[in-house]
Amino acid sequence: MKLWIKIFLSTLILSVATLSASIYFMINNTHLENVKREEERSLSELDAIELSILNSLDITTTSKETIKTVLSRFDDYYSQKDIHLILYQGQERIYNGLGTIDEADYKDLLTADENNKMAHIIENDSKHYILISTMISPDNNSILIYARNISYIYISRTQNIHLALTLTIIVTIILGLFSYLYSKWITSPLRILQKGAIKISQGDYSERIPKTKDEFNDLGIAFNNMAVAVETRTLELEDRANEKQTFIDDLAHEMNTPLTSIQGYSEFLLNVNTTNEQRLIAANSIHMEAKRMKEIYNKLMTLTLAREKQIDLSMVNLEELFNDLKDTFYHQLVEKKITFLSNIQIENITMDKTLIYILLSNLIKNSIQALPNRGTIQLSGYEENHKPVIEIWDNGHGIPADKINMVTMPFYRVDKSRSRKTGGAGLGLSICKNIAQLHGIELIIDSKEEIGTVIKINF
């Protein structure tokens, strides 16, 4: 059962039950008060009638016929007020002013004594009577029964009940309409949340819940935060999926080129008419393409290492690190007559030396490939905003501004012809990006074509 239906039914049932109970209590209480008032009134009238009868005759010595005559006069007078008298002497009924009532209905009233009056309400022919008995002469056991028609009290109660039922039906309809509108209104934020959840489940992650000024506002904020988190996570997963697909496509392309070349030269070698010089050229080409495939494999292994390696932080001396890097690339630097400079303003930085060494090695290799002969590379270590920074600068070809955001993608190369000539696979900066993310550092690339490139590593 839906929540709004539960609220609607509970509100309606509780309201109608409370109203009905209140009306019943009021009608019943009024009826009992009316009956009690009639009892008191009847007792007073009975006392007056009893006194008048005793003053009019001696009930113990007067004949029964005389008693009937006297009581008949009293009964004629009081019958105008719908009051009737019945007189018993012992078990014999001397006078009956209310002949429609069966004697069995008030037989228990004949047990009244001189100290106690007895009262009883009976129903006869759709009429209600209050009967009160009193012993007016203990000498001959004379009992006078006073009967008063109080049907109007019960008619009034019946009318009140009918009126109450009519009012209850009208009020129930009004309350039902009010409860329906109220339940719809109070659950409207939940319906908005439900619609938002359905849209999100259908892939519309831009759905947001509007702010309210009640308790549902916190729920709406939590829902919106969840939607943002789901949207962000979904976009991340889509980006990763696209990156993986691009990686696979690029890898297939990169592997296809050397394999095609190897296949072509191997078929050429199978030709028995080739000269020794041609075989040497083909064999050298096969060797170079195989070396290129080995280079791609090594880069991929380095990329995997960068993703899976656990961070092992230690204090690393920058001068020793920069000297190790210079020694590693010494022959390439000498071959291209590149000047390697270092500017060290801080002594040590806390880092994972293996990962940072791989990162800097790839950056230096890219700089060497981008530099013409007699270029310059400078490694610097300093503090900026109280945080250590390593900076590598070169005055090489530079990177176009619209390509800077793409250079960290796997297999992406700004100048494919130059990269193929230098043996690059386009994985160096991708490795650097993964190491930076794993290490929790920031990699900032700033470059201008034909001027040079500055890459800052902010720890």
Secondary structure, DSSP 8 states (H G I E B T S, - for coil): --HHHHHHHHHHHHHHHHHHHHHHHHHHHHHHHHHHHHHHHHHHHHHHHHHHHHHH--TTTS-HHHHHHHHHHHHHHHHTTTEEEEEEETTEEEEES-TTS-GGGSGGGGG-BTTB-EEEEEEETTEEEEEEEEEEETTTTEEEEEEEE-HHHHHHHHHHHHHHHHHHHHHHHHHHHHHHHHHHHHTHHHHHHHHHHHHHHTT-TT------SSTHHHHHHHHHHHHHHHHHHHHHHHHHHHHHHHHHHHHHHHHHHHHHHHHHHHHHHT-TT--HHHHHHHHHHHHHHHHHHHHHHHHHHHHHHHHH-----EEEEHHHHHHHHHHHTHHHHHHTT-EEEEEE--SEEEE-HHHHHHHHHHHHHHHHHH--TT-EEEEEEEEETTEEEEEEEE-SS---GGGGGGTTSTT--SSHHHHHHHT--S-HHHHHHHHHHHHT-EEEEEEETTTEEEEEEE-
